Amino acid sequence: MRLLFVHSDHLEFETTTEAGAGLAETEDVPMEGRMEDCVTAFVSVEREDETDLDAVVENAADELRDVTGQLNTRKVVLYPYAHLSDDLASPDSAKTVLRDLQSELDADYDVLRAPFGWYKSFEVSCKGHPLSELSRHVTPDRTDGDAGSETADRAPSEWKLLFPEGGTAALPERSALEALDDEDVDRVSDDMRALVADEVEGKTANEGDEPPHVELMREKELVGYDELSDVGNLRWYPRGKLVRDSLMEYVNDLAVEYGGMPVETPVMYDLGVRAVRDHADEFGERQYRFESGDRRMMLRFAACFGQFSIMRDMHVSENDLPLRIYEMSTYSFRREQRGEVMGLKRQRAFTMPDMHTATRDVEQAKEELRAQAKLALGTSEDLGLNYEPVVRTTRRFYEENEAWVESLVEDLGKPALLEILPERRHYWSAKVDFAAIDRLGRPIENPTVQIDVESAERFDITYDTGEESHHPPILHYSPSGGIERVLAALLETAAGRETPRLPTWLSPTQVRFVPVGEEHVDYCDALADDLKSAGVRADVDEREESVGKRIARAETDWVPYYAVVGDRETEGDSEGLKVNVRGEGEEREMEFEELRATVLEDVGYLPKKRRYLPKHVSNHPHFTGR
């Protein structure tokens, strides 16, 4: 069964003509109706449901109770809607399911059921909040868990640890860490142990606790929740936007240097219901709009669909492969529920660098995955993060490519967690994920690369060899993962250091000058301007506060380099500036030119964004003061 739930201000329908001889319901069901403030459930009963109609009714009722519970309503419209599927059950079975579903709900809900077998005009008004449109696929499987979830008897994954120097260690699900011998324990980092506990043993560390980055993002005036928007949507203050923009520029440059060709695709598409069902895996948060006499659906997607649309319309020859299409998707959406959003780790709207690579065959796809995985792991050095790799494959892929998987881990140069799925459950046959571990011992998944073995056929993407056309294996690749999650990992890593800091290239202020008196401000201004012309973000704290308080502000702002400037510096009585380098615990004596060169060397080839806040700290407003 396919279900589309729309939280509606109202649903109104009227029957017009019968859809076919003997199909139309005419008794015990209204020919027209209207319901206010309700959940409209558009229902397609499918052929597979006929194996156990009672079970599919029970599972559908469970789904409806779950959705109405989230939306806090007890009013339901059941609306038969054949357009959700192209594999429909017989009319008699569909009518039985709809009648039984109504009976199942009648005791607890106010139910309006539209009749089966009629053409109808209808009008629905969607409330438009993030949970107002939800879709479900319900099967007749009888499970011990929630309806529509994975079946209880699905074979579990097999887990191993692979080591770059060779060798493997089996990880039983219930006691994975205890199964490691002393030698293996010594080869595994604390972060990998935390990842194994979470992934294999299913033990979520410090469950329910707020990770440190949530407080830091507000305290450092980087990011905040906007109370006028829906929960989970963020607003970015100048310091945070500078970090975010720098990360986006960094990933853009990385992708283009690798060979990604930037594109930009629409945020909205008009598609039929069937298209949404067929491509549900590629779509993120959805927005639906139905109009009387004109069925259509408006959607917001992540980047996959738009890039696949470009590839489908291209003429791709074998010589064009590998073909890499890249987009920085600033409007990606995820259907996170209330309570699931968490700071920068999980949001409903996020920024996702996304590359899709069409390849000649699986062999070329494997080598692309190797190269892209190594590139993703290399970002950890630029970001100052530790990433732990997870390799995931189907059993068939692993058995056919065991030596290749081992060589991949050797190339990554660190132990990798391996998940072997008994069968393919997703569109990919192999993937590599990288996770940072937060201060509470929980993973933050960031870069990922996947071999997609079905989307090319699904989207009719082909390449031409001159004799015939082929569907290419396609890689999904995010060199960094979601930009917001990168910042979450950066803040979590900073929180774990004795002296917290961001990498210099991401620090909103890279150098700060603290003039002792008003007479030293102009000198400091000139130094800051000189650094600005060299691509260094420098400011001057000329506030009417004690030098000690202004030094404390530089420490609070995590400024990597700061110097106090007085008479000795301005009159040339000293050999240079006494520069406090964050994390070193003592001052360095530096000539100004040496300071400039040191900061530029620290930043290296990484982005050099201009300062987003005024030069004088006295002009820095407080964005989180109320």
Secondary structure, 3 states (H helix, E strand, C coil): CEEEEEEEEEEEEEEEEECCCCCCCCCCCCCEEEEEEEEEEEEECEHHHHHCHHHHHHHHHHHHHHHHHHHCCCEEEEEECHHHCCCECCHHHHHHHHHHHHHHHHCCCEEEECCCCEEEEEEEEECCCCCCEEEEECCCCCCCCCCCCCCCCCCCCEEEEECCCCCEEECCCCCCCCCCCHHHHHHCCHHHHHHHHHHCCCCCCCCCCCCHHHHHHHHCCCEEECCCCCCCCEEECHHHHHHHHHHHHHHHHHHHHHCCEECCCCCEEEECHHHHHHCHHHCCCECCCCECCECCEEEECCHHHHHHHHHHHCCCEHHHCCEEEEEEEEEEECCCCCCCCECCCECCEEEEEEEEEECCCHHHHHHHHHHHHHHHHHHHHHHCCCCEEEEEEEHHHHHHCHHHHHHHHHHHCCCEEEEEECCCCCCEEEEEEEEEECCCCCEEEEEEEEEECCHHHHCCCCEECCCCEECCCEEEEECCCCHHHHHHHHHHHHHCCCCCCCCHHHCCCCEEEEECCHHHHHHHHHHHHHHHHCCCCEEECCCCCCHHHHHHHHHHCCCCEEEEECHHHHCCCCCCEEEEECCCCCEEEECHHHHHHHHHHHHCCCCCCCCCCCCEHHHCCCCCCC
